[in-house]
Amino acid sequence: MDRRREGGAINYGGTGDEENQYAGEIEVPVKTTPMPLMCNSYKDQDKQNPSRLNKILGLEELLSPMVWRASVAEVVGTAVLVFAIDTIVIASVQTETKTPNLVMSTLIAIVVTIILLATFPVSGGHINPTVTFAALFCGLISVSRAVIYILAQCIGAILGALALKAVVNSNIERSYSLGGCHVTSLAQGPDGHDIEIGMELSQALWMEIICVFVFLYSSVWMAFDPRQVQRIGRVTVCFIVGIVLGLLVFLSTTLTGIEGYSGAGLHPARCLAPAIVRGGHLWNGQWVFWVGPIIGSMAFALYVVVVPRQHFHVIEK
């Protein structure tokens, strides 16, 4: 795997396009990995022998128009993603189909693929704090860029949740909690009083960690490696990311079969937004949907470091 900084982009690129100012990449006509335009600042820093701390923090990116332009794409992309996914969650359950989990997972896979393809040219297509955490821990982006992206994703998620709140009636909002993430929920008990049902926090945390690691290992790692993208294509990689995410949503909601548990969140900002907009029981165990992805991303980064580079092979066409 090429461990050089890729300017924060999940490198779905590498298809030989001409210079693209919005994508932040210049495809050079040589048999090497395309060098992202965003890396120019790092090349200049290397000439000045900067400290390792400066490279990690990347404070100069706080003043970079390119980074802030990319953050706008993260806001819009995440807003559309959250609105679409939460709408799918509500619609899948409300239509009372025999296999709501399968319908929901399939639609989520399609939506994620489309939004990734739409967002990649500007920001690299993170649109998820889990992906940004992984890129940070793997050394692909600086702390400054990670903070900017995650803040943008949270703002976008809140805007998406507000948009959903504006178009659904109060009964749907109350019944489906705006499609938010929850470890437990309230249900009417035998005596008519509300009781709390759902999964234990420790189980939910393990589910989140395992699903995040599988998500990163099975799809996002491929997107981080521009050599693989050059072989199989950008659209294929985005499709794989969407399919893996959809499968994990299906497995986490079906495997447990626990009423009151919404399944693995896999997207901390999407889980946070309905909690802020709707509140109530959505705050119960909200930390699980942040701590789980952070630990899962750390485990993924550790795996990437441990595996020797000579073991990496490029998929041949």
C-alpha positions in Angstrom: 0.0 0.0 0.0 1.2 3.5 -0.8 1.3 5.1 2.6 2.0 8.7 1.3 -0.4 11.4 2.2 -3.2 11.6 -0.3 -4.5 15.0 0.8 -7.4 13.5 2.7 -9.1 12.0 -0.3 -10.3 8.4 -0.4 -8.5 7.8 -3.7 -11.4 6.4 -5.7 -9.6 8.1 -8.7 -6.8 7.0 -10.8 -8.7 6.7 -14.1 -6.4 8.9 -16.1 -8.5 12.1 -16.2 -7.0 15.4 -17.0 -6.2 17.9 -14.2 -9.2 18.5 -12.1 -9.1 21.5 -9.8 -12.1 20.3 -7.8 -10.9 16.8 -7.4 -7.6 18.0 -6.2 -5.7 15.5 -8.3 -3.2 15.6 -11.2 -3.0 12.4 -13.1 0.6 12.2 -14.5 1.3 10.1 -17.5 3.9 7.9 -15.9 3.7 4.5 -14.2 3.4 5.9 -10.7 0.7 6.7 -8.2 -1.1 9.9 -9.1 0.0 12.7 -6.9 -2.9 14.8 -5.4 -2.7 18.5 -5.9 -3.4 19.0 -2.2 0.0 17.4 -1.4 1.9 20.3 -2.8 2.1 21.9 0.6 3.6 18.8 2.0 6.2 18.6 -0.7 7.2 22.2 0.1 7.4 21.3 3.8 9.7 18.4 3.1 12.2 20.8 1.5 12.2 22.8 4.7 12.6 19.6 6.9 9.6 20.3 9.2 9.1 18.5 12.4 7.0 15.4 12.5 4.5 17.2 14.8 3.9 19.9 12.2 3.1 17.2 9.6 0.7 15.4 11.9 -1.1 18.6 13.0 -1.2 20.2 9.5 -2.0 23.6 11.0 -1.4 25.3 7.6 -4.5 23.5 6.3 -6.7 25.6 8.6 -6.1 28.5 6.2 -6.3 26.4 3.0 -9.1 27.4 0.7 -8.9 23.9 -0.9 -9.7 22.3 2.5 -12.6 24.6 3.3 -14.0 24.1 -0.2 -13.8 20.4 0.4 -15.5 20.8 3.8 -18.5 22.4 2.0 -18.8 19.2 -0.1 -18.7 17.2 3.1 -21.5 19.3 4.6 -23.8 18.9 1.5 -22.9 15.2 0.9 -23.5 14.2 4.5 -26.8 16.2 4.7 -28.1 14.4 1.6 -26.9 11.1 2.9 -28.5 11.5 6.3 -31.8 12.7 4.9 -31.9 9.8 2.4 -30.8 7.0 4.9 -33.2 8.2 7.6 -36.0 8.4 5.1 -35.2 4.9 3.9 -35.2 3.6 7.5 -38.6 5.1 8.2 -40.2 4.1 4.9 -38.9 0.5 5.1 -40.6 -0.1 8.5 -43.7 2.0 7.7 -44.5 0.1 4.5 -44.8 -3.2 6.6 -43.0 -5.3 4.1 -42.1 -8.9 5.0 -38.4 -8.2 4.7 -37.9 -4.5 5.8 -34.2 -5.1 6.8 -33.4 -6.4 3.3 -35.2 -3.6 1.5 -33.6 -1.0 3.8 -30.1 -2.4 3.3 -30.4 -2.6 -0.5 -31.6 1.0 -0.8 -28.9 2.2 1.6 -26.2 0.5 -0.6 -27.5 2.2 -3.7 -27.8 5.7 -2.0 -24.3 5.5 -0.5 -22.8 4.5 -3.9 -24.5 7.4 -5.7 -23.5 10.0 -3.0 -19.9 8.8 -2.9 -19.6 9.3 -6.7 -21.1 12.8 -6.4 -18.9 13.9 -3.5 -15.6 12.4 -4.3 -14.5 14.9 -7.0 -14.5 17.7 -4.4 -13.6 16.3 -1.0 -12.5 12.7 -1.6 -15.9 11.3 -0.5 -15.5 10.8 3.3 -19.0 11.9 4.3 -18.6 9.8 7.4 -16.5 10.4 10.6 -15.6 6.7 10.6 -13.8 7.1 7.3 -12.1 10.3 8.5 -11.0 8.6 11.7 -9.5 5.8 9.7 -7.7 8.2 7.3 -6.3 10.1 10.3 -5.1 7.1 12.2 -3.5 5.6 9.0 -1.6 8.9 8.5 -3.4 9.8 5.3 -4.7 13.2 6.5 -3.6 15.7 9.2 -5.4 16.4 12.5 -6.5 19.8 11.2 -8.2 18.3 8.1 -9.8 15.6 10.2 -11.3 18.1 12.6 -12.6 20.3 9.8 -14.1 17.3 8.0 -15.8 15.8 11.1 -17.3 19.2 12.1 -18.5 19.6 8.5 -20.0 16.1 8.6 -21.8 16.8 11.9 -23.2 20.1 10.6 -24.4 18.3 7.4 -26.0 15.5 9.4 -27.9 18.0 11.6 -29.1 19.8 8.4 -30.2 16.5 7.0 -32.1 15.6 10.2 -33.7 19.1 10.3 -34.8 18.7 6.6 -36.4 15.3 7.5 -38.2 16.8 10.5 -39.6 19.5 8.3 -41.2 17.1 5.8 -42.7 14.4 8.2 -45.6 14.7 10.5 -45.2 14.7 14.2 -46.6 11.1 14.6 -43.9 9.7 12.3 -41.3 11.8 13.9 -42.3 10.4 17.3 -42.9 6.8 16.3 -39.6 6.4 14.3 -37.4 8.8 16.2 -36.4 10.4 12.8 -34.7 7.2 11.9 -32.0 7.7 14.5 -29.6 5.3 16.2 -30.6 3.9 19.6 -29.4 1.1 21.8 -32.6 1.0 23.8 -36.1 2.4 23.4 -39.3 2.7 25.3 -42.2 0.3 24.9 -45.5 -0.2 26.7 -45.3 -2.9 29.3 -48.0 -5.4 30.4 -49.2 -3.0 33.1 -49.5 -0.1 30.7 -46.4 1.6 31.8 -43.4 2.4 29.6 -40.4 0.0 29.9 -37.0 0.2 28.4 -36.1 -2.5 25.9 -33.0 -3.1 23.8 -29.5 -4.3 23.9 -26.9 -4.1 26.7 -24.4 -1.3 26.2 -21.4 -3.7 26.2 -23.0 -5.8 23.4 -23.8 -2.7 21.4 -20.3 -1.4 21.7 -18.8 -4.7 20.5 -21.2 -4.8 17.6 -20.2 -1.3 16.6 -16.4 -2.1 16.8 -16.7 -5.3 14.8 -18.9 -3.8 12.1 -16.7 -0.7 11.8 -13.5 -2.9 11.4 -15.2 -5.1 8.8 -16.4 -2.1 6.9 -12.9 -0.5 6.8 -11.2 -3.8 6.1 -13.6 -5.0 3.3 -14.1 -1.8 1.4 -12.5 1.5 2.6 -9.0 0.0 2.6 -9.3 -0.7 -1.1 -10.4 2.9 -1.6 -7.3 4.1 0.3 -5.0 2.3 -2.1 -4.8 4.1 -5.5 -3.2 1.1 -7.2 -6.2 -1.0 -6.6 -8.5 1.8 -7.8 -6.6 2.1 -11.0 -7.1 -1.6 -11.7 -10.8 -2.0 -10.9 -12.1 1.5 -11.4 -13.6 4.3 -9.3 -17.3 3.3 -9.8 -16.6 -0.3 -8.8 -14.8 0.8 -5.6 -17.7 3.1 -4.7 -20.2 0.3 -5.4 -18.2 -2.1 -3.2 -18.2 0.4 -0.3 -22.0 0.8 -0.7 -22.6 -3.0 -0.9 -20.5 -3.7 2.2 -22.2 -1.0 4.2 -25.6 -2.3 3.2 -24.7 -5.8 4.1 -23.4 -4.7 7.6 -26.7 -2.8 8.2 -28.6 -5.9 7.2 -26.5 -8.3 9.4 -26.5 -6.0 12.5 -30.3 -5.5 12.4 -31.1 -9.1 11.6 -28.5 -11.1 13.5 -29.4 -9.6 16.9 -33.1 -9.6 16.5 -33.4 -7.5 19.6 -36.4 -5.2 19.7 -35.4 -1.6 20.7 -32.0 -1.8 19.1 -31.6 0.0 15.8 -28.5 -1.9 14.7 -24.9 -0.8 14.1 -24.7 3.0 13.4 -21.4 3.0 11.4 -21.8 6.7 11.0 -21.4 8.8 14.3 -22.6 12.0 12.7 -25.8 10.4 11.4 -26.5 9.0 14.9 -25.8 12.3 16.6 -28.0 14.5 14.4 -31.4 12.9 15.3 -30.4 13.0 19.0 -29.8 16.7 18.7 -32.9 17.4 16.7 -35.3 14.9 18.4 -33.6 14.3 21.8 -35.2 11.9 24.3 -34.1 8.3 24.4 -31.8 8.8 21.5 -29.2 10.2 23.9 -29.1 6.9 25.8 -25.9 5.1 24.8 -25.1 7.7 22.2 -21.4 7.4 23.2 -21.4 3.9 21.8 -21.9 5.2 18.3 -18.7 7.3 18.7 -16.5 5.2 20.8 -17.1 2.1 18.7 -16.0 3.7 15.4 -13.0 5.3 17.0 -11.8 1.9 18.5 -12.6 0.1 15.3 -10.7 2.7 13.2 -7.7 2.4 15.6 -7.8 -1.4 15.2 -7.9 -1.1 11.4 -4.9 1.4 11.4 -3.0 -1.0 13.6 -3.7 -3.8 11.2 -2.4 -1.7 8.3 0.8 -0.9 10.2 1.4 -4.6 11.2 0.9 -6.1 7.7 4.3 -5.9 5.9 4.1 -3.8 2.7 5.6 -6.6 0.6 2.4 -8.6 1.2 0.3 -6.2 -0.7 -0.6 -7.2 -4.2 -2.5 -5.3 -6.9 -5.6 -6.9 -8.4 -4.9 -7.6 -12.0 -7.5 -7.1 -14.7 
